[in-house]
Amino acid sequence: MKFEIKLEEFEKVEGKLTRFEERLALTKSSDQQALSDSFALIMTEDVRERFMSSPGTTTGGNVYGGVYWRKLSDSYLLRKPERANGKVLIDTTRLMSSFKIDSGELVSEFTDQYTYKFGTQVPYAEKLQKTWPVVVFHQELMVKLRDAYLSWAYKVFDENFYD
């Protein structure tokens, strides 16, 4: 038995691999939408987990993703005593609900082929993000996003590699 490797085959493969990034950038919008949808599912589930781990309004505490949500201020609780037995950021549920796929307020899109944007259009969300981080990049989330991207990229690669 004899096994031969022709060096020109390596050159062909190398040429195709160096064009891989260009190929990803030229993928059909339906392929890019599939990646955006995958990222949206991962991100919305991550945010949901954070809200579900919300601490009491009088204690504060760590939430999913490894960040701390402080308790509500005493002056706020004096103005709104009905919140004293509640959970941080879960009073009207508007912010939490805005992170659902079909909410109409969710922002989940690629602004170009290399930039993904995720968030909400709720007007006060940006201010709350500074005190009680809702969208948080942590190790577990990054692994899920990486795996989704690689799965998508391999699919695109398989469909477009051989031409």
C-alpha positions as CSV (number, residue, x, y, z in Angstrom):
1,M,0.0,0.0,0.0
2,K,1.3,3.5,-0.8
3,F,0.0,6.9,0.4
4,E,0.9,9.9,-1.6
5,I,0.3,13.6,-0.7
6,K,0.7,16.1,-3.5
7,L,1.9,19.4,-2.3
8,E,-0.2,21.3,-4.7
9,E,-3.3,20.0,-2.9
10,F,-2.1,21.8,0.3
11,E,-1.8,25.0,-1.7
12,K,-5.4,24.6,-2.9
13,V,-6.7,24.0,0.6
14,E,-4.6,26.9,2.0
15,G,-6.1,29.2,-0.7
16,K,-9.6,28.2,0.2
17,L,-9.0,28.6,3.9
18,T,-7.5,32.1,3.5
19,R,-10.7,33.1,1.7
20,F,-12.9,31.6,4.5
21,E,-13.4,34.9,6.2
22,E,-14.4,36.5,2.9
23,R,-16.8,33.7,2.3
24,L,-18.4,34.1,5.7
25,A,-18.8,37.8,5.0
26,L,-20.6,37.0,1.7
27,T,-23.0,34.4,3.2
28,K,-26.6,34.7,2.3
29,S,-28.7,36.9,4.6
30,S,-30.7,33.8,5.5
31,D,-27.5,32.2,6.9
32,Q,-26.7,35.4,8.8
33,Q,-30.2,35.5,10.1
34,A,-29.8,31.9,11.4
35,L,-26.8,33.0,13.4
36,S,-28.6,36.1,14.7
37,D,-31.6,33.9,15.8
38,S,-29.2,31.5,17.5
39,F,-27.5,34.3,19.4
40,A,-30.8,35.8,20.4
41,L,-32.0,32.5,21.9
42,I,-28.8,32.2,23.9
43,M,-28.8,35.8,25.1
44,T,-32.5,35.9,26.0
45,E,-32.1,32.7,28.0
46,D,-29.1,34.1,29.8
47,V,-31.0,37.3,30.7
48,R,-34.0,35.2,31.9
49,E,-31.7,33.2,34.2
50,R,-30.4,36.5,35.7
51,F,-34.0,37.8,36.4
52,M,-34.9,34.4,37.9
53,S,-32.0,34.7,40.3
54,S,-33.0,38.2,41.3
55,P,-32.4,38.9,45.0
56,G,-34.8,40.5,47.5
57,T,-35.2,44.2,47.3
58,T,-34.1,44.7,50.9
59,T,-31.0,42.5,50.7
60,G,-29.4,42.6,47.2
61,G,-27.1,39.7,46.2
62,N,-25.4,37.9,43.4
63,V,-27.3,36.9,40.3
64,Y,-26.7,34.5,37.5
65,G,-23.6,35.5,35.6
66,G,-21.6,36.5,38.6
67,V,-22.6,40.1,39.1
68,Y,-24.1,41.8,42.2
69,W,-27.4,43.5,42.2
70,R,-27.6,45.9,45.1
71,K,-30.7,46.2,47.3
72,L,-33.1,49.1,46.6
73,S,-32.3,52.2,48.6
74,D,-34.1,52.8,51.9
75,S,-35.5,56.1,50.6
76,Y,-37.0,54.4,47.6
77,L,-38.5,51.7,49.8
78,L,-40.0,54.4,52.1
79,R,-41.6,55.9,49.0
80,K,-42.8,52.5,47.7
81,P,-43.3,50.3,50.7
82,E,-45.1,47.7,48.6
83,R,-41.7,46.9,47.0
84,A,-40.1,45.8,50.3
85,N,-41.1,42.2,49.9
86,G,-40.3,42.0,46.2
87,K,-37.4,41.1,44.0
88,V,-34.9,43.6,42.4
89,L,-36.0,44.7,38.9
90,I,-39.1,42.5,39.0
91,D,-41.9,44.8,39.8
92,T,-43.7,45.8,36.6
93,T,-41.9,43.1,34.7
94,R,-41.7,45.4,31.7
95,L,-37.9,45.3,31.6
96,M,-37.8,41.5,32.0
97,S,-40.5,41.0,29.3
98,S,-38.7,43.2,26.9
99,F,-35.9,40.6,26.6
100,K,-38.3,38.0,25.1
101,I,-38.0,37.1,21.4
102,D,-41.4,38.3,20.5
103,S,-41.6,41.4,22.8
104,G,-41.2,44.0,20.1
105,E,-38.7,45.8,22.3
106,L,-35.9,43.3,21.9
107,V,-32.8,44.4,19.9
108,S,-31.0,41.5,18.5
109,E,-29.1,42.0,15.2
110,F,-25.9,42.1,13.3
111,T,-25.1,45.7,12.5
112,D,-22.4,44.5,10.1
113,Q,-20.8,41.1,9.4
114,Y,-18.6,41.4,12.6
115,T,-20.8,43.2,15.1
116,Y,-23.8,41.7,17.0
117,K,-26.0,44.0,19.1
118,F,-28.3,42.8,21.8
119,G,-30.4,44.8,24.2
120,T,-33.8,46.4,24.8
121,Q,-35.5,49.5,23.7
122,V,-37.0,50.2,27.1
123,P,-36.0,53.8,27.7
124,Y,-34.7,53.4,31.3
125,A,-32.8,50.2,30.7
126,E,-29.5,51.9,30.0
127,K,-29.6,53.7,33.3
128,L,-30.5,50.5,35.2
129,Q,-27.7,48.6,33.5
130,K,-25.2,50.7,35.3
131,T,-26.6,49.8,38.8
132,W,-28.1,46.3,38.1
133,P,-26.3,44.8,35.1
134,V,-28.8,42.8,33.1
135,V,-26.8,42.1,30.0
136,V,-23.5,40.5,31.3
137,F,-20.8,38.8,29.4
138,H,-19.5,35.9,31.5
139,Q,-17.5,32.7,30.8
140,E,-20.5,30.4,30.4
141,L,-22.3,32.8,28.0
142,M,-19.1,33.3,25.9
143,V,-18.7,29.5,25.5
144,K,-22.4,29.2,24.4
145,L,-22.0,32.0,21.9
146,R,-18.7,30.6,20.6
147,D,-20.2,27.2,20.1
148,A,-23.1,28.6,18.3
149,Y,-20.8,30.6,16.0
150,L,-18.6,27.7,15.3
151,S,-21.5,25.4,14.5
152,W,-22.8,28.1,12.1
153,A,-19.4,28.7,10.6
154,Y,-18.8,25.0,10.0
155,K,-22.2,24.7,8.3
156,V,-21.4,27.6,6.1
157,F,-17.9,26.3,5.4
158,D,-19.3,22.8,4.5
159,E,-21.8,24.4,2.1
160,N,-19.3,26.7,0.5
161,F,-15.9,25.0,0.7
162,Y,-16.2,22.9,-2.3
163,D,-16.9,24.9,-5.4
